[in-house]
Amino acid sequence: MCNPRRVEVTATRQLDEAWEHEIRRLSLVSATAVGEATVREALDDSIGEPTLEALVGVLERTEGWERDGDAFRYALPDGHVTYHVEDQELEIVVRLSAEVEAEAEAVATAGGRISETLTVTGQGTYYDDGWGDITEDDAARAAQADAQRLLDGGRRERLQAEAAAAEREHDRALTAEAGERARALLDERLRQRSERLRTEALRRLSAAGILARTTFYQALAQALRDTLVAYARANNAEGLTLSESDGVLNIQFELRV
């Protein structure tokens, strides 16, 4: 193998071609839908001030109750119960939430026309000694094929360049449009889901109220017990006994008048 010879073929193609490209932008947004049901009720007026004062101490030391400004809050499944000290009111809240997603697409079609001349040079190789049985004619045909390949590639690159330019030109507007559509769809889905969650929260409020009142009145019973015991001891009561049966608190003592 010696003295490689190169054959070059110059080819020209006149491009005069219409092109069209579809541009798409997708937007996915999400948010949390919330549905809430609340009931607020005042404590019985018959509960005395000493008991209410003792209740604050009981709540402060009872596990699960947390101070929140002038109130005490206790977490419940899907909600909470809050005792408002100043208002002497019990607030029971069921709060349900769910993640909501929405997806929207914006589409535009761009187009134009390519009018230009492509010129390329294809190459082929053969050897003086006939190595590989490749002749000059074989090399010429290879150079012609190479030139056609380069012309096809040049055409493809020009079309891709036009498509990329169209993508850049429409990117901001289509992204904004897709986002606006997705948010509008999300708002509607949030509204619908929140309504369903509120309906479900109302349905659960009764059961939550039972648990909330049971939890609160256990603390209130402890406060009443502390108040009566403190009263008995402050007045030198005799025979003070404390007992509890089936959830009923029994306190007995005697006072000398």
Summary of the structure (lengths in Angstrom):
residues: 257
radius of gyration: 42.3
end to end distance: 133.8
largest distance: 138.8
contacts: 727
relative contact order: 0.22
helix: 45%
strand: 42%
